[in-house]
Amino acid sequence: MDHTTTSDREIDREIDREIDSALDRLREQRTQLKVRHAQRLTSLMEERSDLRGVHALADYFDDAVRWSA
């Protein structure tokens, strides 16, 4: 037996919309953060060539950004 009323379903839909909206904002923020980090890492590696080879993960991402450009 389903005891949910129409107003309960409407409330559930509204909550789902709010959650979806919040998740969309978080996804957008995360995407912007990734782009910003990639830009700054690339900029740093261009300015400081002496850093090449110091940290393998930084080298990896710097190469990945360069290859994708």
C-alpha positions in Angstrom: 0.0 0.0 0.0 1.3 3.4 -0.9 0.4 6.0 1.7 2.3 8.9 0.1 0.2 11.8 -0.8 0.5 14.1 -3.8 2.1 16.8 -1.6 4.7 14.2 -0.3 5.6 13.4 -3.9 5.9 17.1 -4.7 8.1 17.7 -1.7 10.3 14.7 -2.8 10.6 16.1 -6.3 11.5 19.5 -5.0 14.2 18.0 -2.7 15.5 16.0 -5.7 15.7 19.2 -7.8 17.6 21.0 -5.0 20.0 18.1 -4.6 20.6 18.0 -8.4 21.2 21.7 -8.4 23.7 21.5 -5.6 25.5 18.6 -7.3 25.6 20.5 -10.6 27.2 23.5 -8.8 29.8 21.2 -7.1 30.6 19.5 -10.5 31.1 23.0 -12.1 33.3 24.1 -9.2 35.4 20.9 -9.4 35.8 21.4 -13.2 37.0 25.0 -12.7 39.4 23.9 -10.0 40.9 21.2 -12.3 41.4 23.7 -15.1 42.9 26.3 -12.7 45.4 23.8 -11.3 46.4 22.6 -14.8 46.9 26.2 -15.9 49.0 27.1 -12.9 51.1 23.9 -13.0 51.8 24.5 -16.7 52.7 28.1 -16.0 55.0 27.2 -13.1 56.7 24.5 -15.2 57.3 27.0 -18.0 58.7 29.6 -15.6 60.8 27.2 -13.6 62.4 24.6 -15.9 64.7 23.6 -13.0 61.7 21.9 -11.4 61.5 19.4 -14.2 62.4 15.9 -12.9 61.9 16.9 -9.2 58.4 15.4 -8.8 57.3 12.7 -11.1 53.6 13.4 -10.8 54.0 17.1 -11.6 56.0 16.0 -14.7 53.3 13.6 -15.7 50.5 16.2 -15.5 52.6 18.8 -17.2 53.3 16.4 -20.1 49.6 15.4 -20.2 48.5 19.1 -20.4 51.0 19.8 -23.1 49.9 16.8 -25.2 46.2 17.7 -24.9 46.7 21.3 -26.0 
